[in-house]
Amino acid sequence: MRLFIGLLLGISLVLNFSAFGDKISAPPPLGKEYADVSQVLYHYLKEIFDNYHVLEVTTTNPDGARNGIKGAMLQLQTGGKIYHCENSDGSTAWVCVELTDTP
């Protein structure tokens, strides 16, 4: 049982953090045959899912036009410049800072 859980966690972490460059999906509910560990494993995988940040790249200014959760991040590329944006109020207010190349 521990070997199965260890393999499952190891494979999921390696694949999600190294092979995929996009958003990961939420963990599926586990079957009743693993009832003793399923809740612990599910909550652990859910924590990874909730706190895994991959910057989404957009070409339109999100401020005032895009909903988001507070603290959500994205990268804005427009007019030959790159900006790092974060949602500041859990609604449509985004704060963006221009990124520059520092030698």
C-alpha positions in Angstrom: 0.0 0.0 0.0 2.8 2.4 0.9 4.6 1.5 -2.3 1.5 2.3 -4.4 1.1 5.6 -2.7 4.8 6.5 -3.0 4.8 5.5 -6.7 1.6 7.5 -7.3 3.0 10.6 -5.7 6.4 10.3 -7.2 5.1 9.9 -10.7 2.5 12.7 -10.4 5.1 15.1 -9.1 7.7 14.3 -11.6 5.3 14.5 -14.6 3.6 17.6 -13.4 6.7 19.6 -12.6 8.9 18.5 -15.5 7.0 17.3 -18.5 4.0 19.7 -18.7 4.4 23.4 -19.3 0.7 24.1 -18.9 -1.8 24.0 -16.1 -2.3 20.8 -14.2 -5.7 19.3 -13.7 -7.4 18.9 -10.3 -6.8 15.5 -8.7 -9.6 12.9 -9.3 -11.5 11.4 -6.3 -10.0 8.0 -5.3 -12.0 4.8 -5.1 -13.5 3.2 -2.0 -10.8 0.5 -1.9 -8.3 3.2 -0.8 -10.7 4.8 1.8 -8.1 4.8 4.6 -5.6 6.9 2.7 -7.7 8.5 0.0 -8.6 11.6 1.9 -5.1 12.3 3.0 -3.7 11.7 -0.5 -6.5 13.7 -2.1 -5.9 16.7 0.1 -2.2 16.5 -0.5 -2.6 16.5 -4.3 -5.2 19.3 -4.0 -2.7 21.5 -2.1 -0.2 20.9 -4.9 -2.9 21.8 -7.5 -4.0 24.9 -5.6 -0.5 26.3 -5.1 1.1 25.3 -8.5 1.7 28.5 -10.4 2.4 28.6 -14.1 2.4 32.1 -15.6 -0.2 32.4 -18.4 0.9 34.7 -21.2 -1.6 37.1 -22.7 -1.5 39.9 -25.2 -4.4 42.0 -23.9 -4.2 44.2 -20.9 -6.1 42.4 -18.1 -6.7 45.4 -15.9 -10.5 46.1 -15.8 -11.3 43.4 -18.3 -10.3 40.1 -16.8 -11.6 38.5 -13.6 -9.1 36.7 -11.3 -8.5 35.5 -7.8 -6.4 37.7 -5.5 -2.7 36.9 -6.0 -3.2 35.3 -9.4 -0.3 36.1 -11.8 0.1 36.3 -15.5 2.6 37.7 -18.0 1.5 40.5 -20.4 3.3 40.9 -23.8 2.2 43.9 -25.7 3.9 46.6 -27.7 7.3 44.9 -27.6 7.3 45.1 -23.8 6.8 42.4 -21.2 4.9 43.0 -17.9 4.4 40.8 -14.8 0.8 41.3 -13.6 -0.9 40.3 -10.3 -4.5 40.5 -9.4 -4.8 42.8 -6.4 -8.5 42.6 -5.3 -10.0 39.2 -6.4 -12.0 41.0 -9.1 -10.8 42.8 -12.2 -8.0 45.0 -10.7 -4.5 44.0 -11.9 -1.2 45.6 -11.1 1.5 45.3 -13.7 5.2 46.0 -13.6 7.4 46.2 -16.7 10.2 43.6 -16.8 13.5 44.9 -18.1 16.7 43.1 -19.1 19.3 44.0 -16.5 22.9 43.3 -17.7 
